[in-house]
Amino acid sequence: MSVMPRQPIGKPTADEVLDALDPEQRQVASSPSGPMCVLAGAGTGKTRAITHRIAYGVLSGAYQPQRVLAVTFTARAAGEMRTRLRELGVPGVQTRTFHAAALRQLHYFWPQAIGGASPEVLPHKASVVAEAGSRLRLQLDRAAVRDLAAEVEWAKVSMLTPETYAAAAGRAGRDPAGLDATAMARLLQTYEEVKAERGVIDFEDVLLLTVGILGERKDIARAVRSQYRHFVVDEYQDVNALQQRLLDLWVGERDDICVVGDAAQTIYSFTGATPRHLLEFPLRYPQSEVVQLVRNYRSTPQIVALANILVRVGHGQAGVPPTHVLQLRAQGPDGPSPSLTAYSDDPAEATGVAAAIKALVTGGTPASQVAVLFRTNAQSEAYESALADAEVACLVRGGERFFARKEVRGAILLLRGAARADGGSKPLGELVRDVIAGAGWTHRAPTSGGAMRDRWESLQALAVLADNFVAVQPSARLTDLVAELDERARAQHAPTVEGVTLASLHAAKGLEWDCVFLVGCSDGLIPISMAEGPEAIQEERRLLYVGLTRARRELRLSWAGSRNPGGRAGRRPSRFLAETASILGDGARSTVRANGTAAGKALKRQKVAQQSTCRGCGKNLDTAATRKVGRCQECPPTYDEETFEALLAWRQAVAGEAKVPAYVVFTDATLTAIAERRPAGTAELARISGVGARKIERYGEGVLAILAKRDSRVIDEKPFVATKLTGPGSISGLKSGRGT
């Protein structure tokens, strides 16, 4: 049996730090200076490698701890890195998220660079986006506001302005909340105006302003570079253009930088993340050392084999260089084969999964070591309900944060008060339990489930944390524990709480459990139906890969034939699983085989539907706008010009009466699609992208009346023939008055 090398006890020497590592990890840690690119597969101990690199650098004298900046993407990951470095006897290293590091610098240098106090950071964009939309007379519900806030974030991390947004959005095929690029550009401009009036900045401004100051003030850039000499960047595949620009300004002309990442785990492209920076690092730093971590210490060989098939096919289709295709090598003992179970409908799947989890927990598996992972947050509710019915406690990842819970806040308040009277006579773990008894903790866990058990589990997590804390620092007392809790609260580094974790695949990144139930493995969910184009489909594959590699010992996949009981069984297993059927086990193999023919036909039909082609030249349509009208930008329109002009005039009149911008009624692309397809009724009208139920209710009658009127006219002139025109004689030229 192969296991991860054990951690040395107590403060290690530099040599002992290296002794604790495998050969590849040692290669990372033993070269603390100069550029290094670490390609680290899932479960290969990347955090261990980079924390030991930092520790070796400090303990060997190559680093001063206060001159090291380690950045990652979540406060939790930064907190975990801090904890590991402290356990290695290396406190004082700055481990932060990009935003936290930039915000600290912004606060410090703002008086010098700008003058006065730095502005307040807006905690959420929603209210500002909603007000900007209101000023533009856009009717936005909560979902639309959320989507538009995400689009604002994408535009800013891509360093776009309202003037440059439209072109970039067109190239990227962006279609936020049904707004066309011109409308979104107006919203961006108005969003910035509202923010300026309120005197606040958003999280992206923190990075943008820091980049601006470091780029324009050479003296401030020198001060930052003299403070930080060595850089470590975790999850480098998730870096966006703005973060890369900030990193370049931090590093300057030096090359003491170590980046760690895995192209197969790039799942945040919707936020602007791209693996390009990771893949091109050796080109930017020709002297860099490239190390691959492929020894997987997390999962069984059966799970690793499944993940390897998925990522090998995915990398090949995505065109990733072979040198970056990491094939994991399992280091642990065998385990049960991953399974794929088919259910008749979604409720049956939730009930079946809950029953299986109940059996595991009853059999001795801690609930905290079980997770249910799904593609969308909307799937969570069914599993929360099913687990509650089965009397199994669960925790929703992304729900109420641990340190925000009432019982946790109360317990920490009691611990803070008791710390002043701690004379050191009682063991820390015992003292903590005595104190939190005042918040409701008891030596026996409540036998019932529900809120009472949830509260007890939260308090029990604090007690266990105290035991673990004193095991690392035997001399620690209550004041030290309170300081640790405060630091964890700031970093949202919560302790383990007993309960089955429910999480989306995105939220599960960076976590692991003994047993993972990956549910909803059907086409339409994995990959999600809205994923369009090869790049989006490959990201869905990577998302499934991330989900698979969260499991240590047992992996159970499932899917349902229909959404509701008694519904038509129109779903099929995820297309990604067809490649892995040979190792999914007998039951799963027969399930895939039984559905293989029908699934193949269904996928073929779906593929044809998704790969929309231009009706004029047959070229594939790669943007939402061109797919909506059914032709590429190079081909001439095939609609009757008078019909289109009648629709434009009708839209202007309706918009004027409602006192809203014309594009709020229908965008130009939607009107073009209506004119080209000439729907004969509401059913056909509803099939056009951009025409929802609400718009049919408001505008459907008017649109159909115009089309019917045009169709009823007796046209004596020659039939309309589209010709490809450009310049003064084109349709656009006629509209602008340039033609004759």
Secondary structure by P-SEA (a helix, b strand, c coil): cccccccccccccaaaaaaaccaaaaaaaaccccbbbbbcccccaaaaaaaaaaaaaaaacccccccbbbbbccaaaaaaaaaaaaaacccccccccaaaaaaaaaaaacccccccbbbbbcccaaaaaaaaaaaacccccaaaaaaaaaaaaaaaaacccccaaaaaaaaaccccccccaaaaaaaaaaaaaaaaaaccccaaaaaaaaaaaaaccaaaaaaaaaaccbbbbcccccccaaaaaaaaaaacccccbbbbbccccccccccccccccccccccccccbbbbbbcccccccaaaaaaaaaaaaaaaaaacccccccccccccccccccbbbbbcccaaaaaaaaaaaaaaaaaaccccccbbbbbccccaaaaaaaaaaaacbbbbbcccccccccaaaaaaaaaaaaacccccccccaaaaaaaaaccccccccccccccaaaaaaaaaaaaaaaaaaaaaacccccaaaaaaaaaaaaaaccccccccbbbbcccccccccccbbbbcccccccccccccccaaaaaaaaaaaaaaaaccccbbbbbcccccccccccccccccccccccccccaaaaaaaaaaaaaaaaaaaaaaaaaaccccccccccccaaaaaacccccccccccaaaaaaaaaaaaaaaaaacccccccccaaaaaaaaaaccccaaaaaacccccaaaaaccaaaaaaaaaaaaaccccccccccccccccccaaaaaacccc
